[in-house]
Amino acid sequence: MIDTVTIKNLKKVYGKNTILDIVELTVKKGEFFTIIGPNGAGKSTLLLITGLLESFNHGEISIFGHMIDSKTEVSLRRKISFIFQSPLMYRMTVFDNIALGLKFRHRDRKIIKDKVNSWMEKLGISHLSSRPGTKLSGGEAARVSIARALVTEPELLLMDEPFSDLDPLTREKLIYEFKDLISGTTTIFVTHVRDEALILGDKLAFMEKGRILQHGTPYEVFNHPVNEQVADFVGVETILEGYADEVKDNLVTVKLPGGEFIKATGNIKKGEKVKIFIRPEHVIIAHEEIDFKSSLRNCYRGKIINLIAAGFYYRVELDCNFPLISYVTKQSVEEMNLTEEKIVKACFKATSVHIIKI
């Protein structure tokens, strides 16, 4: 099977500044590939180049098995649809806005009518058919933009933070609907929102300063970040340094500067200096007297030094002679009567600790 997109040694330079330096990137047919990273990482530039809307200085790009050059670009563009961050609605009806791509492709009038009506129905916007495209709410415009991109049945769909301008309720509802609508369509999706990457992505790449620092499944990137930059962005809140004091059967005992020990799993040699990452949702908080007889190899007595409501959960900052962050539900906070200065027990599995050599 031919990969939809293959990129090798891609460079984009503005003056003396290197905007992109991508050694290799492959997007397989039917894959939903998410690119995350901070603002200014080069995500949108990479998407524009892949969509044949911007040039590059060096390297190779193959789309649908065709190397990009001036002769192939026009035919390839017809197989690609782009959804931008802020939907551009033309001064025409919603129906005509959605039909634009089909009209450019000189499709039969009846085919246009049937396809546009079908996609309006799928996206719940049939009632907007005759409304001017410039008189839509943000959520309505987003749905029209999606319909306009999908009505042409693209072989490659490119999306540049299309949900960022929506209110939280509209965004959440549309994301889950969208996942079903594009099933099987090869998609490259750019976002800086972590939950969008987790919900939608089959594969994920983290970008910073024009480079891809890590790629893999969302689980791999979020739970096994290759460095502190990736860990910080994907929501790892506890990052500690120490050295491997003991290694036995892939179980590493890490000694922290303060003398505490944390057990982790990983391919580390005794004596090596390491960095460990612990996601807050992996840390369990219980009453101090609770005795865990389970696989929770790491248990510590800790004092709550900060307790902050964060949406559906509370962020609990602990002092266990080393800093530790946990997320707990509102119900747990109330049932355990968690307050600042309270002494609790904080536990997590050795397999929940990601460890890297530094």
C-alpha positions as CSV (number, residue, x, y, z in Angstrom):
1,M,0.0,0.0,0.0
2,I,1.3,3.4,-1.0
3,D,1.6,5.9,1.9
4,T,-0.5,9.0,1.5
5,V,2.2,11.4,2.5
6,T,6.0,10.9,2.8
7,I,8.4,13.7,3.8
8,K,12.2,13.4,3.9
9,N,14.8,16.0,4.8
10,L,12.3,18.9,4.4
11,K,13.6,22.4,5.0
12,K,11.8,25.7,4.9
13,V,13.9,28.8,5.4
14,Y,12.9,32.5,5.7
15,G,16.1,34.6,5.3
16,K,18.5,33.3,7.9
17,N,15.8,31.5,9.9
18,T,15.1,27.8,9.5
19,I,11.3,27.5,10.0
20,L,11.1,23.8,9.3
21,D,13.6,21.0,9.5
22,I,11.8,17.7,9.2
23,V,14.0,14.6,8.8
24,E,11.2,12.2,8.1
25,L,7.4,12.0,8.4
26,T,5.0,9.3,7.0
27,V,1.2,9.4,7.0
28,K,-0.4,6.1,6.0
29,K,-3.6,5.8,4.0
30,G,-6.7,6.1,6.2
31,E,-4.7,7.3,9.2
32,F,-5.7,10.3,11.4
33,F,-2.3,11.9,12.0
34,T,-2.2,14.7,14.7
35,I,0.6,17.3,15.0
36,I,0.8,19.0,18.3
37,G,3.2,21.6,19.8
38,P,3.4,25.1,21.1
39,N,2.6,28.2,19.0
40,G,5.3,29.0,16.6
41,A,6.5,25.4,16.3
42,G,6.0,25.4,12.5
43,K,2.8,23.2,12.5
44,S,0.8,25.4,10.2
45,T,3.7,25.9,7.9
46,L,4.1,22.2,7.5
47,L,0.4,21.8,6.8
48,L,0.4,24.5,4.2
49,I,3.4,22.9,2.4
50,T,1.7,19.5,2.5
51,G,-1.4,21.1,1.0
52,L,0.7,22.6,-1.8
53,L,-0.2,26.1,-0.7
54,E,3.4,27.0,0.2
55,S,6.8,26.2,-1.2
56,F,9.8,24.7,0.5
57,N,13.6,25.1,0.0
58,H,14.9,21.6,0.3
59,G,13.8,18.0,0.6
60,E,11.3,15.6,-0.8
61,I,7.5,15.3,-0.5
62,S,5.5,12.5,-2.0
63,I,1.7,12.6,-2.0
64,F,-0.3,9.6,-3.2
65,G,3.0,8.2,-4.5
66,H,3.8,11.3,-6.6
67,M,6.8,13.5,-6.0
68,I,5.8,17.1,-5.8
69,D,6.7,19.3,-8.7
70,S,5.1,22.0,-10.9
71,K,3.5,19.4,-13.2
72,T,1.7,17.4,-10.6
73,E,0.5,20.1,-8.2
74,V,-2.7,21.0,-10.0
75,S,-4.0,17.4,-10.3
76,L,-3.0,16.6,-6.7
77,R,-4.8,19.7,-5.3
78,R,-8.1,18.3,-6.5
79,K,-7.6,15.3,-4.2
80,I,-6.9,17.5,-1.1
81,S,-9.3,19.5,1.1
82,F,-8.3,22.1,3.7
83,I,-10.1,23.3,6.8
84,F,-8.7,26.4,8.3
85,Q,-8.8,27.8,11.8
86,S,-11.3,30.6,11.0
87,P,-13.8,29.4,8.4
88,L,-14.0,31.7,5.3
89,M,-17.7,32.1,4.3
90,Y,-18.5,33.7,1.0
91,R,-21.4,36.1,0.3
92,M,-23.6,33.3,-0.9
93,T,-26.0,30.8,0.6
94,V,-24.8,27.9,2.8
95,F,-25.8,25.5,0.0
96,D,-23.6,27.4,-2.5
97,N,-20.7,27.7,0.0
98,I,-20.7,23.9,0.4
99,A,-21.1,23.3,-3.3
100,L,-18.1,25.4,-4.4
101,G,-15.6,22.5,-4.6
102,L,-17.9,20.4,-6.7
103,K,-18.7,23.3,-9.1
104,F,-14.9,23.9,-9.6
105,R,-14.7,20.2,-10.5
106,H,-17.5,20.7,-13.0
107,R,-19.8,18.0,-11.4
108,D,-23.3,17.4,-12.7
109,R,-26.0,19.7,-11.2
110,K,-28.0,16.8,-9.8
111,I,-24.8,15.2,-8.2
112,I,-24.0,18.5,-6.6
113,K,-27.5,18.8,-5.2
114,D,-27.6,15.3,-3.8
115,K,-24.1,15.4,-2.3
116,V,-24.6,18.9,-0.7
117,N,-27.9,17.9,0.8
118,S,-26.5,14.7,2.1
119,W,-23.6,16.4,3.9
120,M,-25.9,19.1,5.3
121,E,-28.1,16.4,6.8
122,K,-25.1,14.5,8.3
123,L,-23.9,17.7,9.9
124,G,-27.3,18.9,11.1
125,I,-27.3,22.1,9.0
126,S,-30.0,21.4,6.4
127,H,-32.2,24.2,7.9
128,L,-29.4,26.6,7.1
129,S,-29.3,25.8,3.4
130,S,-30.6,29.2,2.2
131,R,-29.1,31.4,4.9
132,P,-26.2,33.7,3.8
133,G,-22.8,32.2,4.7
134,T,-21.8,35.5,6.4
135,K,-24.8,35.2,8.8
136,L,-23.7,32.2,10.8
137,S,-22.6,31.5,14.3
138,G,-19.1,30.1,15.0
139,G,-20.4,26.6,15.4
140,E,-22.6,26.8,12.3
141,A,-19.7,28.2,10.2
142,A,-17.5,25.3,11.5
143,R,-20.0,22.7,10.4
144,V,-20.4,24.4,6.9
145,S,-16.6,24.5,6.6
146,I,-16.4,20.7,7.4
147,A,-19.2,19.9,4.9
148,R,-17.5,22.0,2.2
149,A,-14.3,20.1,2.7
150,L,-15.8,16.6,2.8
151,V,-18.4,17.0,0.0
152,T,-15.6,16.6,-2.5
153,E,-14.6,13.2,-1.0
154,P,-10.9,14.2,-0.6
155,E,-8.2,11.6,-0.4
156,L,-6.3,13.8,2.0
157,L,-7.9,16.2,4.5
158,L,-5.8,18.9,6.2
159,M,-7.1,20.7,9.3
160,D,-5.5,23.7,11.0
161,E,-6.9,24.0,14.5
162,P,-10.5,24.1,13.2
163,F,-12.2,24.0,16.6
164,S,-10.1,26.6,18.5
165,D,-12.6,29.5,18.1
166,L,-15.6,27.5,19.3
167,D,-17.1,27.6,22.8
168,P,-16.3,24.5,24.9
169,L,-19.7,22.9,24.6
170,T,-19.9,23.3,20.9
171,R,-16.3,22.2,20.4
172,E,-16.7,19.0,22.4
173,K,-20.0,18.0,20.6
174,L,-18.5,18.7,17.2
175,I,-15.3,16.8,17.8
176,Y,-17.1,13.5,18.6
177,E,-19.4,13.9,15.6
178,F,-16.5,14.7,13.4
179,K,-14.6,11.6,14.4
180,D,-17.4,9.4,13.0
181,L,-17.8,11.5,9.8
182,I,-14.3,11.2,8.6
183,S,-13.7,7.6,9.5
184,G,-11.3,6.1,6.8
185,T,-10.3,9.5,5.4
186,T,-6.5,10.2,5.6
187,T,-6.3,13.3,7.8
188,I,-3.5,15.5,9.1
189,F,-4.7,17.6,12.0
190,V,-2.9,20.4,13.7
191,T,-3.7,21.4,17.2
192,H,-2.2,22.6,20.5
193,V,-5.1,21.2,22.6
194,R,-4.2,17.9,24.3
195,D,-7.7,16.4,24.5
196,E,-8.3,16.8,20.8
197,A,-5.1,14.9,20.0
198,L,-6.1,12.1,22.4
199,I,-9.7,11.8,21.1
200,L,-9.0,12.0,17.4
201,G,-5.5,10.8,16.6
202,D,-4.3,7.4,15.5
203,K,-0.7,8.7,15.3
204,L,0.8,11.8,16.8
205,A,3.9,13.9,16.3
206,F,5.2,16.6,18.7
207,M,6.8,19.6,17.1
208,E,9.0,22.3,18.5
209,K,11.1,25.0,16.7
210,G,10.4,23.4,13.4
211,R,11.5,19.9,14.3
212,I,9.6,16.7,15.2
213,L,10.9,15.7,18.6
214,Q,8.7,12.6,19.0
215,H,6.1,10.6,17.1
216,G,4.1,7.5,17.9
217,T,0.6,6.7,19.1
218,P,-1.0,9.2,21.4
219,Y,-0.5,6.8,24.3
220,E,3.2,6.5,23.6
221,V,3.8,10.2,23.4
222,F,1.6,11.1,26.4
223,N,2.9,8.4,28.7
224,H,6.5,8.0,27.4
225,P,7.8,11.4,26.5
226,V,11.4,11.5,25.2
227,N,12.3,14.7,27.0
228,E,11.1,17.4,29.4
229,Q,9.8,19.6,26.6
230,V,7.4,17.0,25.4
231,A,6.5,15.9,28.9
232,D,5.6,19.4,30.0
233,F,3.4,20.0,26.9
234,V,1.5,16.7,27.2
235,G,0.6,17.3,30.8
236,V,3.2,15.5,32.9
237,E,3.3,17.6,36.1
238,T,5.9,15.7,38.2
239,I,9.4,15.7,36.7
240,L,12.2,14.6,39.0
241,E,15.9,13.9,38.6
242,G,18.0,11.2,40.4
243,Y,20.2,8.2,39.8
244,A,19.6,4.5,39.5
245,D,20.6,3.2,42.9
246,E,19.5,-0.4,42.1
247,V,18.4,-2.3,39.0
248,K,16.9,-5.8,39.2
249,D,14.7,-7.6,36.6
250,N,13.9,-4.3,34.8
251,L,12.8,-2.7,38.1
252,V,14.8,0.4,38.8
253,T,15.1,2.0,42.2
254,V,15.8,5.7,41.7
255,K,17.3,7.7,44.5
256,L,16.3,11.4,44.6
257,P,18.6,14.2,45.9
258,G,16.7,14.3,49.2
259,G,17.3,10.6,49.9
260,E,13.8,9.3,48.9
261,F,13.5,6.3,46.6
262,I,11.1,5.8,43.7
263,K,10.6,2.5,41.9
264,A,10.2,2.6,38.1
265,T,10.4,0.2,35.2
266,G,12.8,0.7,32.3
267,N,16.0,-0.2,30.5
268,I,18.4,1.7,32.8
269,K,21.8,0.7,34.2
270,K,22.8,1.1,37.8
271,G,24.5,4.4,38.6
272,E,23.1,6.2,35.6
273,K,21.6,9.7,36.1
274,V,18.0,9.7,35.2
275,K,14.9,11.9,34.9
276,I,11.5,10.5,35.8
277,F,8.0,11.6,34.7
278,I,4.8,10.9,36.6
279,R,1.4,11.9,35.2
280,P,-1.0,13.4,37.8
281,E,-3.9,11.1,37.0
282,H,-1.7,8.1,37.9
283,V,-1.2,9.3,41.5
284,I,-3.8,8.0,44.0
285,I,-4.5,9.8,47.2
286,A,-5.9,8.1,50.2
287,H,-6.2,8.5,54.0
288,E,-2.9,8.2,55.8
289,E,-3.8,5.0,57.6
290,I,-4.8,3.1,54.4
291,D,-2.6,0.1,53.7
292,F,-2.4,-0.7,50.0
293,K,-1.7,-4.3,49.4
294,S,-1.5,-4.2,45.6
295,S,0.9,-3.4,42.7
296,L,1.4,0.2,44.0
297,R,5.1,-0.1,44.7
298,N,5.4,3.6,45.5
299,C,3.6,5.0,48.5
300,Y,4.5,8.2,50.4
301,R,3.3,10.2,53.3
302,G,2.6,13.7,52.0
303,K,1.2,17.0,53.1
304,I,-1.2,18.9,50.8
305,I,0.3,22.3,50.2
306,N,-2.1,23.4,47.5
307,L,-5.6,22.4,46.4
308,I,-7.1,24.0,43.3
309,A,-10.4,23.3,41.5
310,A,-9.7,22.7,37.8
311,G,-13.0,21.9,36.0
312,F,-14.2,18.4,36.8
313,Y,-11.2,17.6,39.1
314,Y,-9.0,19.1,41.7
315,R,-5.2,19.6,41.3
316,V,-3.5,18.5,44.5
317,E,0.0,19.7,45.1
318,L,1.8,17.5,47.7
319,D,5.1,17.7,49.6
320,C,6.4,14.1,50.0
321,N,9.9,15.4,50.7
322,F,9.8,15.8,46.9
323,P,7.1,17.6,44.9
324,L,4.2,15.4,43.6
325,I,1.0,16.4,41.7
326,S,-2.2,14.4,41.7
327,Y,-5.6,15.0,40.0
328,V,-8.6,13.8,42.1
329,T,-12.3,14.1,41.6
330,K,-14.5,16.6,43.4
331,Q,-16.3,13.6,45.0
332,S,-13.0,12.3,46.4
333,V,-12.1,15.7,47.8
334,E,-15.4,15.8,49.6
335,E,-15.4,12.2,50.8
336,M,-11.8,12.4,52.2
337,N,-12.2,16.0,53.4
338,L,-9.1,17.1,51.6
339,T,-7.8,20.5,52.7
340,E,-4.5,22.3,52.6
341,E,-2.0,21.1,55.4
342,K,-3.8,17.7,55.6
343,I,-1.5,14.6,55.8
344,V,-2.4,11.9,53.2
345,K,-0.9,8.9,51.5
346,A,0.0,9.2,47.8
347,C,0.7,6.1,45.8
348,F,1.5,5.1,42.2
349,K,2.6,2.1,40.3
350,A,6.2,1.5,39.1
351,T,4.9,1.0,35.6
352,S,3.3,4.5,35.8
353,V,6.7,6.1,36.1
354,H,8.4,6.9,32.8
355,I,12.2,7.0,33.2
356,I,14.9,8.2,30.8
357,K,18.7,8.5,31.0
358,I,20.1,12.0,31.0
